[in-house]
Amino acid sequence: MEELLEVVTFHLPRYENTAKTCKPIPGQVSPSDVTFATKFVAVHLFIKVKGSRPMTYHYLTVDMVRTAKKNGGIH
């Protein structure tokens, strides 16, 4: 898990840049950046909300995401 978190931390600047670009001018973001951002969010949710490797995604519930937002599980 720590290794996965290091990867997420490494890619965080690219994700933030994509998000900054996408908000004011959505058409300015390339399809590959949108794909990257989607995968980034998914992996981040697996690690921070579920606390497990991505293959356990089928056990992640909407309620778990809501609870994590309230108690600081998502940053």
C-alpha positions in Angstrom: 0.0 0.0 0.0 2.8 2.4 0.8 4.3 1.9 -2.7 0.9 2.6 -4.3 0.6 5.8 -2.2 4.1 6.9 -3.4 3.0 6.5 -7.0 -0.1 8.6 -6.3 2.0 11.3 -4.7 4.4 11.3 -7.7 1.5 11.8 -10.1 -0.4 14.3 -8.0 1.0 17.4 -9.8 -0.1 16.1 -13.2 -3.6 15.4 -11.9 -3.8 18.9 -10.3 -2.6 20.5 -13.5 -5.3 18.6 -15.5 -8.0 19.6 -13.0 -6.9 23.3 -13.1 -7.1 23.3 -16.9 -10.3 21.4 -17.1 -12.4 23.6 -14.9 -12.2 26.9 -16.8 -11.7 25.5 -20.3 -13.0 21.9 -20.5 -12.2 21.5 -24.3 -8.5 22.3 -23.6 -7.8 19.0 -22.0 -6.6 16.1 -24.1 -8.4 12.8 -24.0 -5.3 11.1 -22.6 -5.3 13.6 -19.7 -8.9 12.9 -19.0 -8.1 9.2 -19.0 -5.2 9.8 -16.7 -7.2 11.9 -14.3 -10.0 9.3 -14.1 -7.5 6.5 -13.3 -5.8 8.7 -10.8 -9.0 9.4 -8.9 -10.0 5.7 -9.0 -6.6 4.6 -7.5 -6.7 7.4 -5.0 -10.1 6.3 -3.8 -9.0 2.7 -3.5 -6.1 3.7 -1.3 -7.5 6.5 0.8 -11.2 5.4 1.1 -11.1 1.6 0.9 -7.6 1.3 2.2 -6.8 -1.7 0.0 -5.4 -2.6 -3.4 -7.5 -1.8 -6.5 -8.8 -5.3 -7.0 -11.1 -4.9 -4.1 -13.1 -2.2 -5.8 -16.2 -4.3 -6.1 -16.6 -3.9 -2.3 -16.4 -0.1 -2.3 -19.8 1.4 -1.7 -21.1 4.9 -2.2 -21.8 5.1 1.5 -18.1 4.3 2.2 -17.1 7.3 0.0 -19.5 9.6 1.7 -18.3 8.6 5.2 -14.7 9.0 4.1 -15.4 12.6 3.0 -16.8 13.4 6.4 -14.0 11.8 8.5 -11.0 12.9 6.5 -10.4 9.8 4.5 -10.2 11.7 1.2 -7.6 14.5 0.9 
